[in-house]
């Protein structure tokens, strides 16, 4: 049986563009998985895996210890205290702009949310458990918050409250949420 010609690896620099025939180190040619790419619940074993390996796999939900809960409270209140409200139009003369603030400054809800996100990542929280989430607030418009997804449930770090809130304690209409590591967000409208 004769094997098909495989171009040398130097010619395979275009692998990411999808040129057929380029494989790496003896791997067979492949195709993309099909499907709708719609989010679905994970298989049951995934929860056990995440309980055991959450510190090593950032896609897992965080395990919320007493120290972790205190850290969420501390970071939420500290960021809320050091950033004062200001609109992007006032600050930058332009539309929506998300800025992480290292120190004191002015910002809107998205600046609070991304600042909290980065501070928690720096503190060792798994990025996959930290999700920027868009909501609509009663009597107001769109509002961005940080949701921390834990095995105990989802908690909200919000510039409107110094206390971390359980997601069910807020009268928000949840619109969409990022999927860390993916360019797409998922709809939360149901």
C-alpha positions as CSV (number, residue, x, y, z in Angstrom):
1,X,0.0,0.0,0.0
2,X,1.4,3.4,-1.0
3,X,1.1,6.3,1.5
4,X,-0.1,9.7,0.2
5,X,2.5,12.4,-0.3
6,X,2.9,14.6,2.8
7,X,4.6,18.0,2.3
8,X,7.5,18.8,4.6
9,X,6.7,20.6,7.8
10,X,8.2,23.8,6.5
11,X,5.4,24.0,4.0
12,X,2.8,23.3,6.7
13,X,3.0,26.8,8.2
14,X,-0.4,27.3,6.7
15,X,-1.9,24.5,8.7
16,X,-4.1,27.0,10.7
17,X,-5.6,28.3,7.5
18,X,-6.9,24.8,6.7
19,X,-4.8,23.7,3.8
20,X,-5.3,19.9,3.4
21,X,-2.4,17.6,3.5
22,X,-0.4,19.2,6.2
23,X,-0.1,17.2,9.4
24,X,2.3,17.4,12.2
25,X,4.8,14.7,13.3
26,X,3.1,11.8,11.7
27,X,-0.5,12.7,12.7
28,X,-3.2,11.8,10.3
29,X,-5.2,14.4,8.4
30,X,-8.2,15.5,10.3
31,X,-11.4,17.5,10.0
32,X,-13.4,19.9,12.3
33,X,-15.9,18.5,14.7
34,X,-19.5,19.3,13.6
35,X,-22.5,20.3,15.7
36,X,-24.2,23.5,16.6
37,X,-21.6,24.6,19.2
38,X,-24.4,25.5,21.5
39,X,-23.6,25.3,25.2
40,X,-24.8,22.1,26.9
41,X,-24.5,20.8,30.5
42,X,-21.3,18.9,31.1
43,X,-21.3,15.1,31.6
44,X,-21.7,14.1,35.3
45,X,-18.1,13.1,35.8
46,X,-16.9,16.6,34.9
47,X,-18.2,17.9,38.3
48,X,-16.2,15.3,40.2
49,X,-13.1,16.1,38.1
50,X,-13.5,19.8,38.8
51,X,-14.0,19.2,42.5
52,X,-10.7,17.5,42.5
53,X,-8.7,19.5,40.0
54,X,-10.2,23.0,40.0
55,X,-6.8,24.6,41.0
56,X,-5.2,23.0,37.9
57,X,-7.9,23.5,35.3
58,X,-9.2,27.1,34.8
59,X,-12.3,25.9,33.0
60,X,-13.7,24.5,36.3
61,X,-15.9,26.3,38.7
62,X,-14.1,27.6,41.8
63,X,-14.4,25.8,45.1
64,X,-15.5,28.5,47.6
65,X,-13.8,28.3,50.9
66,X,-14.4,30.7,53.8
67,X,-11.1,32.4,52.9
68,X,-12.2,32.6,49.3
69,X,-15.6,34.2,50.3
70,X,-13.7,36.7,52.3
71,X,-11.4,37.5,49.4
72,X,-14.4,38.1,47.1
73,X,-15.9,40.5,49.7
74,X,-12.6,42.3,50.2
75,X,-11.9,42.8,46.5
76,X,-15.4,43.8,45.6
77,X,-15.5,46.4,48.4
78,X,-12.0,47.7,47.7
79,X,-12.5,48.2,44.0
80,X,-15.9,49.8,44.6
81,X,-14.2,52.2,47.1
82,X,-11.4,53.3,44.8
83,X,-13.2,53.8,41.5
84,X,-15.7,56.6,41.3
85,X,-18.5,56.6,38.8
86,X,-17.9,58.3,35.5
87,X,-19.2,57.7,32.0
88,X,-17.0,56.8,29.0
89,X,-18.3,59.8,27.1
90,X,-17.1,62.1,30.0
91,X,-13.8,60.2,30.4
92,X,-12.8,59.4,26.8
93,X,-15.2,61.4,24.7
94,X,-16.2,58.2,23.0
95,X,-18.6,55.3,23.3
96,X,-18.2,52.1,25.4
97,X,-14.6,51.5,26.5
98,X,-13.6,48.8,29.1
99,X,-10.6,49.8,31.2
100,X,-8.8,48.0,34.0
101,X,-7.8,50.5,36.6
102,X,-4.8,49.6,38.8
103,X,-5.3,52.5,41.2
104,X,-8.0,55.1,42.0
105,X,-9.9,56.6,39.1
106,X,-13.2,57.1,37.4
107,X,-15.1,54.4,35.5
108,X,-18.4,52.9,34.7
109,X,-19.8,49.4,35.5
110,X,-17.6,47.6,32.9
111,X,-14.4,49.2,34.4
112,X,-15.4,48.0,37.9
113,X,-16.1,44.5,36.5
114,X,-12.9,44.0,34.5
115,X,-10.8,45.5,37.3
116,X,-12.3,42.9,39.8
117,X,-11.7,40.2,37.2
118,X,-8.0,41.0,36.8
119,X,-7.5,41.3,40.6
120,X,-9.1,37.9,41.2
121,X,-7.0,36.3,38.5
122,X,-3.8,37.9,40.0
123,X,-4.9,36.4,43.4
124,X,-5.0,32.9,41.8
125,X,-8.7,32.5,41.0
126,X,-9.4,30.2,38.0
127,X,-10.2,32.4,35.0
128,X,-12.8,30.0,33.8
129,X,-14.8,30.6,37.0
130,X,-14.8,34.4,36.5
131,X,-17.4,35.5,33.9
132,X,-18.2,39.0,32.8
133,X,-22.0,39.1,32.6
134,X,-24.4,41.5,31.0
135,X,-27.7,42.3,32.8
136,X,-30.5,44.8,32.6
137,X,-31.2,46.5,35.9
138,X,-34.7,47.5,36.9
139,X,-35.5,51.1,35.8
140,X,-32.2,51.3,34.0
141,X,-30.2,50.0,31.1
142,X,-27.5,47.5,30.5
143,X,-25.2,46.8,33.4
144,X,-22.0,44.7,33.4
145,X,-21.0,42.7,36.5
146,X,-18.5,39.9,37.3
147,X,-20.1,36.6,38.2
148,X,-18.0,34.0,40.1
149,X,-19.2,30.5,39.3
150,X,-18.5,28.2,42.2
151,X,-19.6,24.7,43.1
152,X,-21.9,26.3,45.7
153,X,-23.6,28.6,43.1
154,X,-23.0,31.8,41.2
155,X,-22.1,35.0,43.1
156,X,-22.1,38.6,41.7
157,X,-19.5,41.3,42.3
158,X,-21.3,44.5,41.4
159,X,-20.3,48.1,41.7
160,X,-23.8,48.9,43.0
161,X,-23.2,46.8,46.1
162,X,-20.2,46.5,48.4
163,X,-21.5,43.1,49.5
164,X,-21.1,40.1,47.2
165,X,-24.6,39.0,46.2
166,X,-26.0,35.6,45.3
167,X,-27.2,35.7,41.7
168,X,-30.8,34.9,42.8
169,X,-30.9,37.8,45.2
170,X,-30.8,40.4,42.4
171,X,-33.8,41.6,40.5
172,X,-31.8,41.7,37.3
173,X,-32.7,40.4,33.8
174,X,-29.7,38.4,32.9
175,X,-28.8,39.0,29.2
176,X,-25.5,37.3,28.3
177,X,-22.3,35.9,29.7
178,X,-18.8,35.5,28.3
179,X,-17.3,32.0,27.8
180,X,-13.7,32.4,29.1
181,X,-11.3,31.3,26.4
182,X,-13.9,31.7,23.6
183,X,-14.7,34.8,21.5
184,X,-18.4,34.2,21.9
185,X,-20.8,35.0,24.7
186,X,-23.8,32.9,25.5
187,X,-27.4,34.2,25.8
188,X,-29.0,34.0,29.3
189,X,-32.4,35.0,28.0
190,X,-34.8,32.2,28.4
